[in-house]
Amino acid sequence: LIYFLVVLLSYGLYHLLKKWIKSEEYLKIARDIFKTTLFLAILVTFQISTSMSFVFDLPLLIVYGVIAIVFLFVFTKKESNEFALHTKVSAILLTPIIEEIICREIAYNAENIVFSFILGTVVFIVFHFAFDVKSIVYFFCIAFLLFGLRMQSGSVLNSMLLHSMINFIIIYRK
């Protein structure tokens, strides 16, 4: 609910800034940065997730990164999509922060791992508008990797970094 309120406010800002920022790309980047910053500020202000850990675990990140790369190259095909600058910035730098905090931090409960995984995965799939069987299976596998990394490392930072890497590969794969 909070996230959707943040999205609504960010679109309001977008229309307000149209008067001063003439570049559509930079306008969308400003909107997305505002959305991410506002979302994080709300989390901190209302202490929605006070136990968030940002411990960096390079060896574990490398292992999960290799698994993700193999998965992406074996089970997906390269597409000749040209992405706009704001899409690249958002997908690689901003969206993973929001999605991982919601799907793998707020939804995470160490005492009930199965429920945490199911809840986080369902939200992740809905965020990506994945409603056909192939997309659901694909995003389930990605969610499984991200959740596994979050659970093993004890830190949402690692799943954010892996999520960013996955999006980077999808965007720049030739």
C-alpha positions as CSV (number, residue, x, y, z in Angstrom):
1,L,0.0,0.0,0.0
2,I,2.8,2.4,0.9
3,Y,4.6,1.6,-2.3
4,F,1.5,2.5,-4.4
5,L,1.1,5.7,-2.5
6,V,4.8,6.5,-3.3
7,V,4.2,5.7,-7.0
8,L,1.2,8.1,-7.0
9,L,3.2,10.9,-5.4
10,S,6.1,10.3,-7.8
11,Y,3.8,10.7,-10.9
12,G,2.4,13.9,-9.4
13,L,6.0,15.2,-9.1
14,Y,6.7,14.1,-12.7
15,H,3.8,16.3,-14.0
16,L,4.9,19.2,-11.7
17,L,8.6,19.0,-13.0
18,K,7.5,19.0,-16.6
19,K,7.6,22.8,-16.6
20,W,11.3,22.9,-15.7
21,I,12.8,19.8,-17.1
22,K,12.4,19.5,-20.9
23,S,14.1,16.2,-21.5
24,E,11.6,13.3,-21.1
25,E,14.4,10.9,-20.2
26,Y,15.8,13.1,-17.4
27,L,12.3,13.8,-16.1
28,K,11.6,10.1,-15.8
29,I,15.0,9.5,-14.1
30,A,14.1,12.3,-11.6
31,R,10.7,10.7,-11.0
32,D,12.3,7.3,-10.3
33,I,14.9,8.7,-8.0
34,F,12.3,10.6,-6.1
35,K,10.1,7.4,-5.9
36,T,13.0,5.3,-4.5
37,T,14.1,8.0,-2.1
38,L,10.6,8.6,-0.8
39,F,10.0,4.9,-0.3
40,L,13.2,4.5,1.7
41,A,12.4,7.6,3.7
42,I,8.9,6.2,4.6
43,L,10.5,2.9,5.7
44,V,12.9,4.7,7.9
45,T,10.5,7.2,9.3
46,F,7.8,4.7,10.2
47,Q,10.4,2.0,11.2
48,I,8.7,-0.5,8.9
49,S,11.8,-2.6,8.7
50,T,14.2,-1.8,11.6
51,S,16.3,-5.0,11.4
52,M,17.5,-4.5,7.8
53,S,21.0,-5.9,7.4
54,F,23.4,-4.5,4.8
55,V,26.3,-7.0,5.2
56,F,28.2,-7.6,2.0
57,D,29.0,-11.3,1.4
58,L,31.2,-11.4,-1.8
59,P,31.8,-15.2,-1.9
60,L,28.1,-16.0,-1.6
61,L,27.2,-13.3,-4.1
62,I,29.7,-14.7,-6.6
63,V,28.2,-18.2,-6.2
64,Y,24.6,-17.0,-6.7
65,G,25.8,-14.7,-9.5
66,V,27.3,-17.6,-11.5
67,I,24.1,-19.6,-11.0
68,A,22.0,-16.6,-12.2
69,I,24.2,-16.0,-15.2
70,V,24.0,-19.7,-16.2
71,F,20.2,-19.6,-15.7
72,L,19.9,-16.4,-17.8
73,F,22.0,-17.7,-20.7
74,V,20.5,-21.2,-20.7
75,F,16.8,-20.5,-20.2
76,T,16.4,-17.1,-21.8
77,K,17.0,-15.8,-25.2
78,K,18.7,-12.5,-26.1
79,E,16.3,-9.9,-27.3
80,S,17.0,-6.9,-29.5
81,N,15.2,-4.6,-27.2
82,E,16.5,-1.0,-27.1
83,F,15.9,0.3,-23.7
84,A,15.5,4.0,-22.9
85,L,18.0,5.6,-20.5
86,H,15.5,6.0,-17.7
87,T,14.5,2.3,-18.1
88,K,18.2,1.3,-17.7
89,V,18.8,3.5,-14.7
90,S,15.6,2.4,-13.0
91,A,16.0,-1.3,-13.8
92,I,19.6,-1.5,-12.8
93,L,20.0,1.0,-9.9
94,L,16.6,1.8,-8.4
95,T,14.0,-0.9,-8.9
96,P,16.1,-3.7,-7.3
97,I,16.3,-1.6,-4.1
98,I,12.5,-1.3,-3.8
99,E,11.6,-4.8,-4.9
100,E,14.2,-6.5,-2.7
101,I,13.1,-4.5,0.4
102,I,9.5,-5.4,-0.2
103,C,9.9,-9.0,-1.4
104,R,12.9,-10.1,0.6
105,E,13.0,-7.9,3.6
106,I,9.6,-6.8,4.6
107,A,8.1,-10.2,3.6
108,Y,11.0,-12.1,5.2
109,N,10.4,-13.9,8.5
110,A,13.1,-16.2,9.7
111,E,10.7,-18.1,11.8
112,N,8.4,-19.0,8.9
113,I,10.7,-19.4,5.8
114,V,8.1,-21.1,3.6
115,F,5.5,-18.4,4.1
116,S,8.2,-15.7,3.6
117,F,9.2,-17.3,0.3
118,I,5.7,-17.7,-1.0
119,L,4.6,-14.2,0.0
120,G,7.8,-12.6,-1.4
121,T,7.6,-14.6,-4.6
122,V,3.9,-13.8,-5.3
123,V,4.5,-10.1,-4.8
124,F,7.6,-10.3,-7.0
125,I,5.7,-12.0,-9.8
126,V,2.8,-9.5,-9.5
127,F,5.3,-6.6,-9.7
128,H,6.5,-8.0,-13.0
129,F,3.0,-8.5,-14.4
130,A,4.0,-12.1,-15.1
131,F,0.7,-14.0,-15.5
132,D,1.5,-16.6,-18.2
133,V,3.0,-19.9,-17.2
134,K,6.4,-19.3,-18.8
135,S,6.8,-15.9,-17.1
136,I,5.6,-17.3,-13.7
137,V,8.2,-20.1,-13.9
138,Y,10.9,-17.7,-14.9
139,F,10.2,-15.2,-12.1
140,F,9.7,-18.0,-9.6
141,C,13.3,-19.2,-10.4
142,I,14.7,-15.7,-10.1
143,A,12.8,-15.2,-6.8
144,F,14.2,-18.5,-5.6
145,L,17.7,-17.4,-6.3
146,L,17.2,-14.0,-4.7
147,F,15.5,-15.5,-1.6
148,G,18.2,-18.1,-1.2
149,L,20.9,-15.5,-1.3
150,R,18.9,-13.3,1.2
151,M,18.4,-16.2,3.5
152,Q,22.0,-17.5,3.4
153,S,23.7,-14.2,3.7
154,G,21.3,-12.7,6.2
155,S,21.4,-9.5,4.3
156,V,19.1,-7.8,1.8
157,L,22.1,-6.0,0.2
158,N,23.3,-9.1,-1.5
159,S,19.9,-9.8,-3.1
160,M,19.8,-6.2,-4.2
161,L,23.2,-6.5,-5.9
162,L,22.3,-9.8,-7.6
163,H,18.9,-8.4,-8.8
164,S,20.8,-5.4,-10.3
165,M,23.2,-7.7,-12.0
166,I,20.4,-9.8,-13.4
167,N,18.7,-6.7,-14.8
168,F,22.0,-5.4,-16.2
169,I,22.6,-8.7,-18.0
170,I,19.0,-8.7,-19.4
171,I,19.4,-5.2,-20.7
172,Y,22.9,-5.4,-22.2
173,R,23.0,-9.0,-23.4
174,K,24.1,-9.1,-27.0
